[in-house]
Amino acid sequence: MRKILPREGIVIPPRLMSLEDMMSYINEDELMEVTPKSLRLRKKFLCPHERKKASRAAG
């Protein structure tokens, strides 16, 4: 489970994960970008209102 922290000046460094670690960490509403030099996780729908609309359509 991920931690939810307040956004008041707290900077959390990125986690360094292998491809296998990311595959076990990813949620259904996220995408994994794989390039030769880096691995990134991001949300499928970047706008919060689009995420809400997609979650209603799926559920």
SELOTOR-550453 format. One record per residue (C-alpha): residue in one letter; x, y, z. Coordinates in steps of 0.1 Angstrom, whole numbers, plus 5000, padded with zeros to 4 digits. Example, Ala and Ser with C-alpha at 12.3 -4.5 7.8 and 13.67 -1.06 7.14 Angstrom:
# SELOTOR-550453
A512349555078/S513749895071/
# end
This chain:
# SELOTOR-550453
M500050005000/R501350354992/K501650625018/I499550945014/L501451245027/P500551605029/R502151815001/E503552085024/G507252105014/I507851725016/V509951594988/I510251224984/P513051094963/P512050854934/R512250484941/L514750284921/M513049964910/S513749694885/L511249604858/E509849314879/D509449534909/M507549784889/M505249524874/S504249404909/Y503849764922/I501749904893/N497949964898/E495249914872/D494950294865/E498650334857/L500950284827/M504550184827/E506850364803/V509950154794/T512850304775/P516450184772/K517650424799/S514650454823/L511450304837/R508550534846/L505150494862/R502350734853/K498550754855/K496550654825/F494450964828/L496451264839/C493551494847/P491751424880/H488251464865/E489151214837/R490350964863/K487051004882/K485050954850/A487050644840/S486550494874/R482850544872/A482650384837/A484750084849/G482750024881/
# end
